[in-house]
Amino acid sequence: MMSNYLSLLRIIKELLQYPDHDYMERLNEILKNMQNCNECGHVRAFIEGIKGYEIYDLQQLYVKTFDLSPKTNMYITYHIYGNDKWRGRALAMFLSLYHKYGYRVREGELPDNLLTFLDFLTNVGIHEEAEPIIKLTVKAVSKVYYNLHRDNNPYHPLFKALREVLINIEKNIRTNQVQ
């Protein structure tokens, strides 16, 4: 079961990357790989929703959504703490978890970047110690999803899928179904 969630996280992580010129071609490959995936409905909806975009328009949407809007940025702790001192403690929690498993954050990147955390989960695996950060991430992703949905942003189905996957992972951790 957890391997299905990890596979879906890999797909979501890929789709949340900045859309370069090969991005639209990769969408078809991703759709092919999801043919037998029952949990992929929201991901499919996202892909179908952006297929008509020109790459330049999609790039503009990405920057507007994730780089310029505080309500939908990719920084997990920002959505929970803003710039409060507690955010620093939460960032240290991320770094501690990464350090424990030998994961290195790219230079210049904050440890709570959503793509960084997804990269950690998909490369290192899901561990019990990650539960508090996964809980935090569910709260942040829920807020981003709400804001994207309210604005009818095409990325909202992708965040709905991510929210559901993270909630299921959290449940599996709580019921000791992590290996």
Secondary structure, DSSP 8 states (H G I E B T S, - for coil): -HHHHHHHHHHHHHHTS---TTHHHHHHHHHHHTTT-TT-HHHHHHHHHHTTS-HHHHHHHHIIIIIS-GGG-SBHHHHHHTTSHHHHHHHHHHHHHHHHTT----TT--TTBHHHHHHHHHHH---GGGHHHHHHHHHHHHHHHHHHHHTT-TTHHHHHHHHHHHHHHHHHHHTT---
